[in-house]
Amino acid sequence: MLMSNDRAVSELSGEGLDACVRFLQRLIRTQSMPGEEGELAMLVAAEMRALGYDEVEHDAAGNVIGLLRGTGDAPSVMFNTHLDHVDAGDPADWPHDPYGGEIHDGLLWGRGAIDIKGPLAAQVHGIARLIAAGQRPPGDVYVTSTVQEEVGGLGARYMADTLRPDLVLIGEPSRNEVRRGHRGRIELRVQVRGKMAHASMTDLGRNPLTVLGRFLAALDDVDLAHDPDLGTCSIAPTLIGTDQTSGNVIPGLAEVTLDCRTVTGQDAASLREQLLPVLRACEIEGSSSDILIPQHERSSYAGYEMTYPADNPALSLPADHDAVRTAVEVLAGPLGAEPPVDIWDFATDGGHFGLAGMTVVGFGPGDDRLAHTVNEHIVIDELATGIRGNAALAFRWPAQYASAA
């Protein structure tokens, strides 16, 4: 049942939008590469406190957690983004200063404008619209920002074990559309050992690059897993190297990194088992080979250490799932029409929450096709729509989902 005085989800004053824009500019001007998010975390926490959140804290990993308590009449929901961003590259390649937070013709420019500081600001200020309007949500609302999403999800992996809301709203840029999943990402390292020799004496060596060449060609014929929603698993060789720096030596060791975009039901171990026989069939006499699952050893700015495999799980909900359907219905009001539902091309922290058993849906302002580019910017009008959408979801989505389930 909608409240007649539901102002927070139907109105956004110029003052409210201006405050969010100023906050986003401060976020963009505060660099926060993976492992260096401490200053930004403090900025986010301070904004939540200033906006009147009931509780604001940093967990052991350094994630920021804000809480707006509900009335106890609906399930809890977590709005989630992350704190870190990718490298901006050469500033000279950008139309505007990547860390300037400049506004030109209604566009706010900078690294993180859409991935992920624009959606982060829209969540923090979207839920704050309820506070400003004096509207207590029916269920507890958590607004969280995690560390090290861009390098495998240390913060989300920690949070998936320590915070268990009923629903999760991932705020990665979705053009203010609903997202119901994404493929996962697994990194594998193919390693081939041969025999080193002078490059002029090929008969004395066993060139591991020959094996790698055969294997990469054979990948085209591998029957990879397919999902009707997420599509087919894909494998892209990305990095190659040997144990040599001299161009006149047959190397003794060669490696290639595989970027694998996976579907539900796949993990690093199962994909390794599928590819290993293909690799072994490509060996030459005197060579040996293996496929390794790299392990990331990370430490957060807060000093929390974690080792985990290069394995980010896929995420998928059916198009007719109650969580997806009710999110679309809720967003139809502030957006003016029911938003499209689609799949993200890239992996998110939502995979970790989904693997832990949470129900995860995506929504966020910003054109995801601009992520990780020198043209990264957010349309301020779309930011305003994202704020209204988040307010509506916080106020209505959990109750409508509970009624439908």
C-alpha positions in Angstrom: 0.0 0.0 0.0 1.5 3.4 -1.0 1.4 6.2 1.4 -0.4 9.3 0.4 2.4 11.5 1.6 5.1 9.6 -0.2 7.0 12.7 -1.0 10.5 11.2 -0.8 9.9 9.0 -3.8 8.0 11.4 -6.0 9.9 14.7 -5.5 13.5 15.8 -5.6 14.1 19.5 -5.0 16.9 21.4 -6.6 18.5 21.7 -3.2 18.5 17.9 -2.7 20.0 17.3 -6.1 22.6 20.0 -5.7 23.7 18.4 -2.4 24.1 15.0 -4.1 26.1 16.6 -7.0 28.4 18.4 -4.6 28.9 15.1 -2.8 29.7 13.3 -6.0 32.2 16.0 -7.0 34.0 15.4 -3.6 34.0 11.7 -4.3 35.6 12.1 -7.7 38.2 14.4 -6.4 39.2 11.8 -3.8 41.2 9.1 -5.5 40.5 5.6 -4.2 42.4 2.9 -6.0 42.1 -0.6 -4.6 43.7 -0.8 -1.2 43.7 3.1 -0.9 40.1 3.7 -0.1 40.5 5.0 3.4 40.0 8.7 2.8 37.0 8.0 0.6 35.5 5.7 3.2 35.7 8.5 5.8 34.1 10.9 3.4 31.2 8.5 2.7 30.6 7.8 6.4 30.7 11.5 7.2 28.0 12.2 4.6 25.8 9.5 6.0 26.1 10.9 9.5 25.3 14.4 8.2 22.2 13.2 6.4 20.9 11.6 9.6 21.4 7.8 9.1 20.6 5.9 12.4 23.9 4.1 12.4 27.2 4.4 10.5 30.2 2.2 11.0 33.2 0.7 9.3 33.6 -3.1 9.5 36.9 -4.9 10.0 37.6 -5.0 6.2 37.1 -1.2 5.9 33.6 -1.4 4.3 31.2 1.5 5.1 27.8 0.5 6.5 25.0 2.9 7.0 21.7 1.9 8.5 18.2 3.4 8.4 16.0 1.4 10.7 12.6 0.2 9.5 9.4 -0.3 11.3 9.7 -4.1 11.3 6.9 -4.6 8.7 9.1 -5.8 5.8 12.3 -7.7 5.0 15.6 -5.9 5.2 17.4 -4.6 2.1 21.0 -3.7 1.4 21.9 -1.1 -1.2 25.5 -1.8 -2.3 28.2 -0.1 -4.3 32.0 -0.1 -3.9 34.7 2.5 -3.0 37.5 1.7 -5.4 37.9 2.6 -9.0 40.3 1.7 -11.9 43.3 3.8 -12.9 42.5 6.9 -15.0 45.5 6.4 -17.3 47.1 9.5 -18.9 45.1 12.6 -17.9 46.0 14.1 -21.3 43.8 11.5 -23.0 40.7 12.8 -21.1 38.4 15.6 -22.4 38.4 17.0 -18.8 40.5 16.4 -15.7 39.7 12.8 -14.6 39.8 13.9 -10.9 38.3 17.4 -11.4 34.6 16.5 -11.0 33.9 19.2 -13.6 30.4 19.9 -15.0 29.9 20.7 -18.6 26.5 21.0 -20.3 24.7 19.0 -17.7 27.4 16.2 -17.6 29.6 15.5 -14.6 33.0 14.2 -15.7 35.6 12.1 -14.0 37.0 8.7 -13.1 34.3 7.0 -11.1 31.5 9.2 -12.3 29.5 6.1 -13.2 31.8 3.3 -11.9 31.0 3.7 -9.1 30.8 7.0 -7.4 27.7 8.3 -9.2 25.6 5.3 -8.2 27.2 5.5 -4.7 26.0 9.1 -4.3 22.6 8.2 -5.7 22.2 5.5 -3.1 23.4 7.5 -0.1 21.2 10.5 -1.0 18.3 8.4 -2.3 17.8 6.7 1.0 18.4 10.0 2.7 15.3 11.3 0.9 13.2 9.1 3.3 15.0 10.7 6.2 14.4 14.3 4.9 10.7 13.5 4.3 10.2 11.9 7.7 9.3 8.5 6.2 10.5 5.5 8.1 10.9 2.5 5.7 8.9 -0.7 6.5 12.1 -2.8 6.7 15.7 -2.0 7.7 17.7 -0.4 5.0 21.5 -0.8 4.8 23.6 1.3 2.5 27.1 -0.2 2.1 30.2 0.6 0.1 32.8 -2.2 -0.1 36.6 -2.2 -0.7 38.5 -3.7 -3.6 35.7 -4.7 -5.9 37.9 -4.0 -8.9 40.4 -6.6 -7.8 38.2 -9.6 -6.8 35.9 -8.4 -4.1 37.7 -8.6 -0.8 35.1 -6.3 0.9 32.1 -8.1 -0.5 33.5 -11.6 0.3 33.9 -10.4 3.9 30.5 -8.8 4.0 28.7 -11.8 2.6 29.7 -13.6 5.7 28.9 -10.9 8.2 25.8 -9.1 7.0 22.7 -11.0 5.8 19.9 -8.8 4.5 17.0 -10.4 2.7 17.4 -8.4 -0.5 20.4 -6.8 -2.2 20.3 -3.9 -4.7 23.6 -3.6 -6.5 24.1 0.0 -7.8 26.5 -0.6 -10.7 25.5 1.6 -13.6 22.6 0.2 -15.5 21.2 3.3 -17.3 18.5 3.3 -14.6 17.3 0.0 -15.9 16.9 -3.2 -13.9 19.6 -5.8 -14.1 18.9 -9.4 -13.1 22.4 -11.0 -13.4 25.7 -11.1 -15.1 28.4 -13.6 -16.1 31.1 -14.4 -13.7 34.8 -13.9 -14.2 37.5 -16.6 -13.6 41.2 -16.1 -14.2 43.3 -19.2 -15.2 47.0 -19.4 -15.8 48.1 -21.9 -18.4 51.7 -23.0 -17.8 53.9 -25.0 -20.1 57.4 -26.2 -19.4 59.8 -27.2 -22.2 63.5 -27.3 -22.7 65.7 -24.2 -23.1 68.1 -24.1 -26.0 69.9 -21.7 -28.3 67.3 -20.4 -30.9 69.5 -21.6 -33.7 69.4 -25.2 -32.5 65.7 -25.9 -32.5 66.3 -29.7 -32.4 67.9 -29.4 -29.0 65.1 -27.5 -27.4 61.4 -28.2 -26.6 59.6 -25.0 -27.2 56.7 -24.4 -24.8 55.3 -21.7 -27.1 54.5 -24.4 -29.6 52.3 -26.1 -27.1 50.6 -22.8 -26.1 50.0 -22.0 -29.8 48.3 -25.4 -30.3 46.2 -24.9 -27.2 45.0 -21.5 -28.0 43.9 -22.7 -31.5 42.2 -25.7 -29.9 40.1 -23.4 -27.6 37.9 -22.5 -30.6 36.6 -26.1 -30.6 35.9 -26.4 -26.9 32.2 -26.9 -26.1 31.8 -24.3 -23.4 28.8 -24.1 -21.0 25.7 -22.2 -22.2 23.0 -20.5 -20.1 19.7 -19.3 -21.7 19.9 -16.0 -19.9 23.6 -15.3 -19.6 24.7 -16.7 -22.9 27.8 -18.8 -23.5 31.0 -18.9 -21.5 33.8 -17.1 -23.3 37.5 -17.4 -22.9 40.0 -14.6 -23.9 43.8 -15.1 -23.8 45.0 -11.8 -22.4 48.6 -12.0 -21.1 51.5 -14.1 -22.4 55.1 -14.4 -21.1 58.1 -16.6 -20.9 61.1 -17.0 -18.6 63.3 -15.2 -21.1 64.2 -11.6 -21.9 66.6 -12.6 -24.7 65.2 -13.0 -28.2 67.7 -15.7 -29.3 66.8 -18.3 -26.7 64.1 -21.0 -26.8 62.3 -20.5 -23.5 62.0 -23.2 -20.9 58.7 -21.9 -19.5 55.8 -20.1 -21.1 52.5 -18.9 -19.6 49.3 -17.4 -20.8 46.5 -15.9 -18.8 42.9 -16.7 -19.7 40.1 -14.3 -18.8 37.0 -16.6 -18.6 33.5 -15.1 -18.5 31.4 -17.8 -16.9 27.7 -18.8 -16.5 25.9 -20.1 -13.4 27.1 -23.5 -12.3 30.7 -22.9 -13.3 33.7 -22.4 -11.0 37.4 -22.3 -11.4 37.9 -25.9 -10.5 35.3 -27.3 -12.9 36.6 -25.1 -15.8 40.2 -26.2 -15.1 39.1 -29.8 -15.3 37.4 -29.2 -18.6 40.4 -27.4 -20.2 43.2 -29.5 -18.8 42.7 -32.5 -21.2 42.7 -30.1 -24.1 46.0 -28.7 -23.0 47.6 -32.1 -22.4 46.6 -33.2 -25.9 48.6 -30.3 -27.3 51.9 -31.3 -25.6 55.0 -32.2 -27.5 57.6 -34.7 -26.5 59.6 -33.4 -23.6 57.1 -30.9 -22.5 54.7 -30.8 -19.5 51.8 -28.5 -18.7 49.3 -27.5 -16.1 46.5 -25.0 -15.5 46.7 -23.0 -12.3 44.1 -21.1 -10.4 45.8 -17.9 -9.3 45.3 -16.9 -5.6 45.0 -13.2 -4.7 46.7 -12.1 -1.5 45.1 -8.8 -0.6 45.2 -6.4 2.4 42.6 -3.6 2.8 43.4 -0.1 3.9 42.1 -1.1 7.3 44.7 -3.9 7.5 42.4 -6.8 6.9 44.1 -9.6 5.0 42.5 -12.2 2.8 43.6 -14.8 0.3 41.1 -15.9 -2.3 41.0 -17.5 -5.8 40.6 -15.4 -9.0 37.0 -16.6 -9.2 34.0 -14.2 -9.2 30.7 -16.1 -9.5 28.0 -15.5 -12.1 24.6 -14.2 -11.0 21.2 -14.8 -12.5 17.5 -14.4 -11.6 14.7 -15.4 -13.9 13.0 -12.5 -15.7 9.7 -13.4 -13.9 11.3 -13.7 -10.4 9.2 -11.8 -7.8 12.2 -9.7 -6.9 12.7 -8.6 -10.5 9.1 -8.1 -11.2 8.3 -6.0 -8.1 11.5 -3.9 -8.6 10.2 -3.0 -12.1 6.7 -2.2 -10.7 8.2 0.1 -8.0 10.4 2.0 -10.4 7.7 2.7 -12.9 6.5 5.6 -10.7 9.7 7.6 -10.3 10.9 6.7 -13.8 7.5 7.4 -15.5 7.4 4.0 -17.1 8.4 0.4 -16.3 12.2 0.2 -17.0 13.7 -2.5 -19.3 15.2 -5.6 -17.7 18.6 -6.9 -18.9 21.8 -8.6 -18.0 25.1 -6.8 -17.2 28.1 -7.6 -19.4 30.6 -7.4 -16.6 30.8 -9.1 -13.2 29.9 -7.3 -9.9 30.1 -7.9 -6.2 26.5 -9.2 -6.5 27.9 -12.6 -7.5 29.4 -13.0 -4.0 26.1 -12.0 -2.3 24.1 -14.3 -4.6 26.5 -17.2 -3.8 25.8 -16.6 -0.1 22.1 -17.1 -0.7 20.9 -13.5 -1.0 18.4 -12.3 -3.6 20.2 -9.7 -5.8 18.9 -7.2 -8.3 20.7 -4.4 -10.0 19.8 -0.7 -10.6 22.0 2.4 -10.9 22.3 5.6 -12.9 25.0 6.0 -15.6 25.8 4.4 -19.0 27.7 1.3 -18.2 29.3 1.4 -21.7 31.4 4.4 -20.5 33.0 2.5 -17.6 36.8 2.2 -17.6 37.0 4.7 -20.5 38.4 8.2 -20.8 34.9 9.5 -21.6 33.5 8.5 -18.2 30.8 11.0 -17.2 27.2 10.9 -15.7 24.2 12.9 -16.9 23.0 14.9 -13.9 19.4 14.4 -14.9 20.0 10.6 -14.9 21.6 11.0 -11.4 18.4 12.7 -10.2 16.4 9.8 -11.6 18.6 7.3 -9.8 18.1 9.1 -6.5 14.3 9.0 -6.9 14.5 5.3 -8.0 16.6 4.3 -5.0 14.2 6.1 -2.6 11.3 4.3 -4.1 13.0 0.9 -3.9 14.0 1.5 -0.3 10.5 2.4 0.7 8.3 0.0 -1.4 10.3 -2.8 -2.8 10.9 -5.1 0.2 7.2 -5.0 1.2 5.9 -5.6 -2.3 8.4 -8.4 -2.7 7.3 -10.0 0.6 3.6 -9.8 -0.5 4.3 -11.4 -3.9 6.6 -14.2 -2.6 
